[in-house]
Amino acid sequence: MSDDPASLSKLHDIVVPEPVSWWPLAPAWWFVIAVVVLALGLIIFRQVRNYRAYAYRRAALRELAATEAPAAIATILRRTALAISSRQDVAALQGAQWLDWLAERAGSPVPDEVRQELSTALYQESESAAASAALRAFAEKWIRNHQAAC
């Protein structure tokens, strides 16, 4: 062996430090995790609350799908309206006032064909009369999109 300090035989292997561990986490990561968990909890809470709040809509749509009679559709609309507004406000409405109230909550006017059919639906003797496509479409759209009374 030579005493030469630059000799290759005197080299040592490179010492690599151990990799940085992910655990334990830094305090900032705990903060980020807490914010994410709180945000997810809030989102889940709101989704559950909305799901429960709109149960009456789902029930009304199921009933609407199961009926053909204009009188039954008028009743479903009335019961749905009672779910979102006080009985004193809705129960006394008749005729044009009732249709105007529906239009106000829907944000769009009630078509003339639907106005005529809803006005006469309760007075028809036969339950076998089928509702028009316009009435069914209006009722479904109103149930899905109406705004609660202010």
Secondary structure, 3 states (H helix, E strand, C coil): CCCCCCCHHHCCCCCCCCCCCCCCCCHHHHHHHHHHHHHHHHHHHHHHHHHHHCHHHHHHHHHHHCCCCHHHHHHHHHHHHHHHCCHHHHCCCCHHHHHHHHHHHHCCCCCHHHHHHHHHHCCCCCCCCCCCHHHHHHHHHHHHHCCCCC
